[in-house]
Amino acid sequence: MNWDQEGRYWPNRNSSRFVRAGGLVWHVQIMGTGPVLLLLHGTGAATHSWRDLAPLLARHFTVVAPDLPGHGFTQAPLPEFMSLPSQARLLSKLLQRLGLSPAAGVGHSAGAAILARMALDADIAPMLLVSLNGALLPLQGHASQIFPAAAKLLSATTLVPRLFSLHATNRAWLSRFLDNTGSQIDATGLRTYQALLRDPGHVASGLRMMAHWNLQPLSDALPGLACRVLLVVGASDRMIPPQDATRLRDSLADAEIVSLPKLGHLAHEEQPALVADLVIDRFRHLQPGLARHTEATLQPAC
């Protein structure tokens, strides 16, 4: 995506910067002061997903929110670097370049899996990991074979991303597409999702990420996750089965489930204040001295 075009009205644009790390140029939004909180969005999204949540969290934390590789305004790596372990390593290099060590992490969908992988690999050592409708478990049954194979097939050609992007120009089609998440998205969200999905490169990166995704090794390793885990579940999520949270809690050393009635896969976009309160409250239990800070002034993106 082109920052001078699609980025002109990007949410929280004044907190954006571009950083070179791990062989990529990253788009990162940084705001606030206090303990470092890393926000990782899910497949097919970008930093816009935190448009309302990040400023609320920045009252208490130094919020760091990158676009994942190939998503939004971050440069795409070679397809083989779109796997879960590779993305975790690339994000670790970004944090090293920024000189930041997260005290907590909040991940949505696939972003939660990347955070967990980083923690298990000791690339980060968070006190708290918050999974927002986290995609942490492998698909069940025939879908576990069919879905990755279909994603590999679709990502092997430029035609599919271009056709998908053409559909995204239709606002009615986009609304129906987002309805499949079980969430109701505001006008700003619709506009930014449309900008993302109209870009064939962004769509192709999402497909490549799904094509190279293998959650079984992560699932096997989750019992070794040492930090506190908060599993936030939108009860109306149509993308990740809400019952997965119970299976996850049973496999984790220290985990809690919070169910959000009537909210879907994008619950943090529907009710950002509710999610912010959950994150702040659970972190305060681990670090009682968490205070409200004045938001830092950052240079705009270069």
Secondary structure, 3 states (H helix, E strand, C coil): CCCCCHHHHCCCHHHEEEEEECCEEEEEEEECCCCEEEEECCCCCCHHHHCCHHHHHCCCCEEEEECCCCCCCCCCCCHHHHCHHHHHHHHHHHHHHHCCCCCEEEEECHHHHHHHHHHHCCCCCCCEEEEECCCCCCCCCCHHHHHHHHHHHHHCCCHHHHHHHHHHCCHHHHHHHHHCCCCCCCHHHHHHHHHHHCCHHHHHHHHHHHHCCCCHHHHHHHHHCCCEEEEEEECCCCCCCCCHHHHHHHHCCCEEEEEECCCCCCHHHHCHHHHHHHHHHHHHHHCCCCCCCCCCCCCCCC
